[in-house]
């Protein structure tokens, strides 16, 4: 069921702040191409994230570390062509912002100028505050990301919950505050205990968007392929599947293959025709060419 807001102007950071102030949940979806962005927008989502998770979900990599700026901009442009009401956020890939602040600003700018995005997202806490501040000062809205940060998965020792001890919970809260102070308009909280996520949300003036962070966040985000059941191999605890698209697609493709092999497709209604008079002329022309008479078309 669509919950499209009556106001079809493009969502902005102010839109998300207003939703938090009114205690209205923010709906976000991670999507990677034009048709998924179009349908997510038609359903009324507030934010579409072009996530670097496309490395695993779309490109078949084992993690996000192989994703390049060119990969991200290619998919960002496809999403941007959907001309959505939803705010469009581009995920800055590994090593596009960590090594040099000036390079981070340039790459963030490419997401807006070349990729058609409205904002960027980057991972990390206090260690990224200076980078966030520089990007924001360049006029580029930034969404932060703390908790499980997939680009640091090797340093973290795998995909695991973050902030599960008192010490790490305190660090996570300090990271979120540092990102807010640096100018982030919102922060993604990934794989964070629900009580901690609710605490962080209550301590920040900017909205939080959770994925595996419980119901206490200001908003929620899921990956298009996860929520629609396109991805069946991985089943994170925090995912709810709202459809079974992969299974439905296999059934449809199997039926198609059987119909082709059984000569049930294409049927007459799927074919184009030529008027009888024109066909007679075709046959007459072939009759004058002995080399092709009798050829099976």
N, C-alpha and C positions, 0 to 999 in steps of 0.2 A: 504493500500500500504506500502510495506517495505521500510524503509529508512536506512537499515543496512550500517554502515560505512565500507569501504573496509578493514580497519585495524581491524583484529579480535583479537588482543591482549586484555587481560583483562583491562578494564577501571580502572583507579586509581585516587587518589586525583589530581595528575598532569594533568590527562585528563580533569577533570572538570575545573581546573584553566586555561588550554589552551583554552577550549571552551569559558570561560568568556572573556579571552583576545581577542579572535576572534569575540566576540559578536554573538556566535552561541548558540541558546537556548539548555539547558540541559533538556533531557526528562527522567523523573523518574516515576516509577509505584510502588505502594504498592501491594505486592503479598505474598501468604502464603504457596504455595505448589509447587511440581515439575512441573506439567503440565502448570500452569499459568506462572511460571518463564521461562520455556522453550519457550512458545509462546511469552511472552514479549520480551525475548532476540532475538527471530527470527524476531520480528518486528523492532528491532534496538534501544531499549531503552538504555539509558546510565547508569541508576541506578535502582536497584531493592531493595526496602526497605521491609524487613520482619517486618511489623509494629505490635506494641502491640494492634492495633485496631482489630487484630484477635480475641481478647476477645469478642467483640461485633459482628463482621462480621461472624466469624466461630464458636465460642464457645457459643454464645447466652447470654453472660453477658450483663448487663445494661451499663457498662463502662469498662475502661481498668484496673481498680484497682485490679481485681481478677487474672490477668494474672501473671504467675510465670516464673521463669527462665527455669524450665523444659518445660513449654508450648512453650516458645520462642525458645529454642534449638531444640525441636522436629521439629518445622516448619522451622527453619533455615537450619537444615540438609536436609530437603526435597528440599528446594530451591537450596542449594548448589549442590545437585546431578544433577541439570540441567547443570552444568558446563558452566555457562554463560560467555559471553564477558562482559556483564553489571557488574558494580561494585555492590557487594552485601553488604548491610548494615543491621545490626541487631539492633532492637529497644530494649534498656535496659528497663525492666519492672519496675513498681512501687516498691520501696524499695530495688532495686538491687544496687543502687548507692547513695541514699540520706543520709543514716545513717553513713557511714564510708568510708573514701577515700580508705583505703587498700582493703576493700571488693569490692568497685567499680572497682578497678584495676583487682582484681581476676575475677569478673563476666564479665568484658569487655574481659579479656583474654579468657574466656570460649567460647565467641562468635566466636573467631578466631580459637582456638585450637579444640573445640568440635563441633561448629556449622558451620564451613566452611565459615564464613563471612570474608569480607575484611575490615570492619570498623564497628563502633557502632554509635548509635545516642542516645543522652540523652537530657532531657528537662531542661529548666531553664536558667537564665541569669547570672548576676554577682555572685549570691550565689553558682553557680556551677563552677566558674572559677578555683578554686583550684583543684576540682575533675577532670575537663577536663585536666588541666596541668599535673596532675599525670598520667592519663591514656595515654596521648600523650607521656610523657616521658618514659612510658613502651613500646613504639613502636606500639601503637594501634591508628589508625586514628579515629578521632571523628568528627561527624556531630552534630552541635548544633541545638537547636529548641527553638524559642521564639515566642511570640504572645500568641495565645490560646494554652495552654499546657494541654492536656487532663488529665494527671495524677494529675493536680492541680484543676480539674474542680469544686470540692466542695469548695475549697478556693476562686475560682474565681466567685462562685455563678452561675455556669452553663456555657453552651457553648455560648459564646458571643464574639463579636469583641473586640480586644485589641488594645490600642493605638489610641483611637478615641478622646482623649482630648490632649491639648498641653502638659500637665504634663506627662501623660502616654506615649505619643509619645516620649518625651525626654528620659524617663526611658527605653523604648524599644530600642532606638538607643544606649544608654549607655550599655545595656545588650549585644547587638550584637557586639559592639566594644570590650567588655570585653571577649567575647567568642573567637573572632578573636585573641586577644592578648594572650589568653591562649593556642592557638594552633589548634582550630577547622579548618578543611579544607573546610567546607561549613556550611551554616546555613539554616534550614527550617524556613520559616515565615508562620505562620498559622493564618487565620482570622485577617488580618491586613489591614487597609485602603490602597487603591492602591497607593496613593501619598506618604504615609509614607514608604511603602515597596520599592517603587522606590528610595526614598531618602536614605534609609538604603543600598540598593544595590549599589548605586553610591558612598557611603562613605566607603564601604568595599573593600578590595583587594581580598577577598575570595568570591566564588559564593553563591548566595542565591537561594533557591528552594521554590517556593511559592505554597501554597494551600489555596485558598480563599484570595490571596494577590495581585491580579491584574497582569497585563501584564508586569510590570516593573521589575520583578525578572529575575534573570539569567536563571532560569529553572522553570518547573512546575511538580507537582506530583498529581496524582489521584489514588484512590484505585481501584484495578482491578474490584471488584464487582460493584462499582459505575459507572465506565465508560462503562462497558459492560451491564449494566442494570440488573445485578443479584439482586441488592438491590433496591426494589421498595417502601419500607415503608418510608425511609428517603430520602429527596431530598434537600440537602444543596444548597444554592444559587450558590455556586461556581462549582457545578458539571455539566458537560455536558455528557449526555449519548450517546455513539456511537453505541450502539446495544440494543436489547431487549431480552437478553438471558433468563430472568426469564419467560417471556411470551412465548417465543419459546419453552422452556423446558416443561412448562405446557401443551402446545398444543401437543408436541411430546409424553409426558407421557400419556395424555388422549387418544391419538390415539393408543398407545401401549396397554393400558388397554382394549379399545374397541375391538382391534384385538384379544387379548387373549380370551376375553369372547365370541366373535363371532366365535371362532375357525378359524380365518384367519391367526393366527400366533401361532406356527411356520408352515410355508408352506413346501412342500417337498424339496425345495432348501435350507432350513435351517437345514436339518437332515443329519446324517451320515447313511451309508448303510452297509450291510453285504452281501458278495457274496451268491448267491442262494445255491451253494453247501454246504457252511458252515452253512447256515440256515437250510438246510435239516438235517444236522448232529445234530444241536441243537434240532430240532423237534423229530428226532429219539431218541435222548437221553432222552427227556422228556417222550416219549412213553413208555420207560422201567421203568418209575417211576410213579406208579399209583397215588401217593400222590400229584403230581403236574400237571398231565395231565389235560388240560382244564383251567389251571390258566391263567387269563388275565394279561398280562405284561403291 
